[in-house]
Amino acid sequence: MRAFFLPLLGALTVSACSEQDARPAKEVVAQAKAAAADAKETAHQAADSVRATAQDAKDTAESAAAKADQAVNDAARTVQDGVNTAAQTTRNGADNLAQGVRELGQGGVVTGRVSAFSAGHLALRPEAAGPADLRVDDRTRYLLHGGGLRRASLPAGTRVKATYIVEAQVPIATEVEVLSR
């Protein structure tokens, strides 16, 4: 019987020794598994952080692109407004020039009798076609037989010949010559 116990005892001893020797290895394996789990969690957290940072960068880029688009659209509107203003100014200038050319052709000479005369205004009874009311100003010249005449000496009934221009559709006397009193 002793012979039976000896191999059993030997097997138990080897088994106990193996069990004791295996414990540190199992602890190392357990620690490695814990470290791997920690590394995996850290990797997931890092991946989440990278995704969040990438999303923030994407959002920032999209916002910047939207602002750039708005700035381009605003600049385009400003340029178009400038073009429209320039075009309108050009049209107005052309219209004013055309009006000035028409007015150059509208000036002329009118002969008639003075019906009223005051500062800034000469009213005539024209003998033929021509304006009945003329504006006079400090540049209007008054003549009697080729010589200068004071403006205040044009009584009603005086026959005159008035040379006039048209500015802004208003006839303005440039020269008033007394023909007879």
Secondary structure as a PSIPRED ss2 file (coil, helix, strand):
# PSIPRED VFORMAT (PSIPRED V4.0)

   1 M C   1.000  0.000  0.000
   2 R H   0.000  1.000  0.000
   3 A H   0.000  1.000  0.000
   4 F H   0.000  1.000  0.000
   5 F H   0.000  1.000  0.000
   6 L H   0.000  1.000  0.000
   7 P H   0.000  1.000  0.000
   8 L H   0.000  1.000  0.000
   9 L H   0.000  1.000  0.000
  10 G H   0.000  1.000  0.000
  11 A H   0.000  1.000  0.000
  12 L H   0.000  1.000  0.000
  13 T H   0.000  1.000  0.000
  14 V H   0.000  1.000  0.000
  15 S H   0.000  1.000  0.000
  16 A H   0.000  1.000  0.000
  17 C H   0.000  1.000  0.000
  18 S H   0.000  1.000  0.000
  19 E H   0.000  1.000  0.000
  20 Q H   0.000  1.000  0.000
  21 D H   0.000  1.000  0.000
  22 A H   0.000  1.000  0.000
  23 R H   0.000  1.000  0.000
  24 P H   0.000  1.000  0.000
  25 A H   0.000  1.000  0.000
  26 K H   0.000  1.000  0.000
  27 E H   0.000  1.000  0.000
  28 V H   0.000  1.000  0.000
  29 V H   0.000  1.000  0.000
  30 A H   0.000  1.000  0.000
  31 Q H   0.000  1.000  0.000
  32 A H   0.000  1.000  0.000
  33 K H   0.000  1.000  0.000
  34 A H   0.000  1.000  0.000
  35 A H   0.000  1.000  0.000
  36 A H   0.000  1.000  0.000
  37 A H   0.000  1.000  0.000
  38 D H   0.000  1.000  0.000
  39 A H   0.000  1.000  0.000
  40 K H   0.000  1.000  0.000
  41 E H   0.000  1.000  0.000
  42 T H   0.000  1.000  0.000
  43 A H   0.000  1.000  0.000
  44 H H   0.000  1.000  0.000
  45 Q H   0.000  1.000  0.000
  46 A H   0.000  1.000  0.000
  47 A H   0.000  1.000  0.000
  48 D H   0.000  1.000  0.000
  49 S H   0.000  1.000  0.000
  50 V H   0.000  1.000  0.000
  51 R H   0.000  1.000  0.000
  52 A H   0.000  1.000  0.000
  53 T H   0.000  1.000  0.000
  54 A H   0.000  1.000  0.000
  55 Q H   0.000  1.000  0.000
  56 D H   0.000  1.000  0.000
  57 A H   0.000  1.000  0.000
  58 K H   0.000  1.000  0.000
  59 D H   0.000  1.000  0.000
  60 T H   0.000  1.000  0.000
  61 A H   0.000  1.000  0.000
  62 E H   0.000  1.000  0.000
  63 S H   0.000  1.000  0.000
  64 A H   0.000  1.000  0.000
  65 A H   0.000  1.000  0.000
  66 A H   0.000  1.000  0.000
  67 K H   0.000  1.000  0.000
  68 A H   0.000  1.000  0.000
  69 D H   0.000  1.000  0.000
  70 Q H   0.000  1.000  0.000
  71 A H   0.000  1.000  0.000
  72 V H   0.000  1.000  0.000
  73 N H   0.000  1.000  0.000
  74 D H   0.000  1.000  0.000
  75 A H   0.000  1.000  0.000
  76 A H   0.000  1.000  0.000
  77 R H   0.000  1.000  0.000
  78 T H   0.000  1.000  0.000
  79 V H   0.000  1.000  0.000
  80 Q H   0.000  1.000  0.000
  81 D H   0.000  1.000  0.000
  82 G H   0.000  1.000  0.000
  83 V H   0.000  1.000  0.000
  84 N H   0.000  1.000  0.000
  85 T H   0.000  1.000  0.000
  86 A H   0.000  1.000  0.000
  87 A H   0.000  1.000  0.000
  88 Q H   0.000  1.000  0.000
  89 T H   0.000  1.000  0.000
  90 T H   0.000  1.000  0.000
  91 R H   0.000  1.000  0.000
  92 N H   0.000  1.000  0.000
  93 G H   0.000  1.000  0.000
  94 A H   0.000  1.000  0.000
  95 D H   0.000  1.000  0.000
  96 N H   0.000  1.000  0.000
  97 L H   0.000  1.000  0.000
  98 A H   0.000  1.000  0.000
  99 Q H   0.000  1.000  0.000
 100 G H   0.000  1.000  0.000
 101 V H   0.000  1.000  0.000
 102 R H   0.000  1.000  0.000
 103 E H   0.000  1.000  0.000
 104 L H   0.000  1.000  0.000
 105 G H   0.000  1.000  0.000
 106 Q H   0.000  1.000  0.000
 107 G C   1.000  0.000  0.000
 108 G E   0.000  0.000  1.000
 109 V E   0.000  0.000  1.000
 110 V E   0.000  0.000  1.000
 111 T E   0.000  0.000  1.000
 112 G E   0.000  0.000  1.000
 113 R E   0.000  0.000  1.000
 114 V E   0.000  0.000  1.000
 115 S E   0.000  0.000  1.000
 116 A E   0.000  0.000  1.000
 117 F E   0.000  0.000  1.000
 118 S E   0.000  0.000  1.000
 119 A C   1.000  0.000  0.000
 120 G C   1.000  0.000  0.000
 121 H E   0.000  0.000  1.000
 122 L E   0.000  0.000  1.000
 123 A E   0.000  0.000  1.000
 124 L E   0.000  0.000  1.000
 125 R E   0.000  0.000  1.000
 126 P E   0.000  0.000  1.000
 127 E C   1.000  0.000  0.000
 128 A C   1.000  0.000  0.000
 129 A C   1.000  0.000  0.000
 130 G C   1.000  0.000  0.000
 131 P C   1.000  0.000  0.000
 132 A C   1.000  0.000  0.000
 133 D E   0.000  0.000  1.000
 134 L E   0.000  0.000  1.000
 135 R E   0.000  0.000  1.000
 136 V C   1.000  0.000  0.000
 137 D C   1.000  0.000  0.000
 138 D C   1.000  0.000  0.000
 139 R C   1.000  0.000  0.000
 140 T C   1.000  0.000  0.000
 141 R E   0.000  0.000  1.000
 142 Y E   0.000  0.000  1.000
 143 L E   0.000  0.000  1.000
 144 L E   0.000  0.000  1.000
 145 H C   1.000  0.000  0.000
 146 G C   1.000  0.000  0.000
 147 G E   0.000  0.000  1.000
 148 G E   0.000  0.000  1.000
 149 L C   1.000  0.000  0.000
 150 R C   1.000  0.000  0.000
 151 R C   1.000  0.000  0.000
 152 A C   1.000  0.000  0.000
 153 S C   1.000  0.000  0.000
 154 L C   1.000  0.000  0.000
 155 P C   1.000  0.000  0.000
 156 A C   1.000  0.000  0.000
 157 G C   1.000  0.000  0.000
 158 T C   1.000  0.000  0.000
 159 R E   0.000  0.000  1.000
 160 V E   0.000  0.000  1.000
 161 K E   0.000  0.000  1.000
 162 A E   0.000  0.000  1.000
 163 T E   0.000  0.000  1.000
 164 Y E   0.000  0.000  1.000
 165 I E   0.000  0.000  1.000
 166 V E   0.000  0.000  1.000
 167 E E   0.000  0.000  1.000
 168 A C   1.000  0.000  0.000
 169 Q C   1.000  0.000  0.000
 170 V E   0.000  0.000  1.000
 171 P E   0.000  0.000  1.000
 172 I E   0.000  0.000  1.000
 173 A E   0.000  0.000  1.000
 174 T E   0.000  0.000  1.000
 175 E E   0.000  0.000  1.000
 176 V E   0.000  0.000  1.000
 177 E E   0.000  0.000  1.000
 178 V E   0.000  0.000  1.000
 179 L E   0.000  0.000  1.000
 180 S E   0.000  0.000  1.000
 181 R C   1.000  0.000  0.000
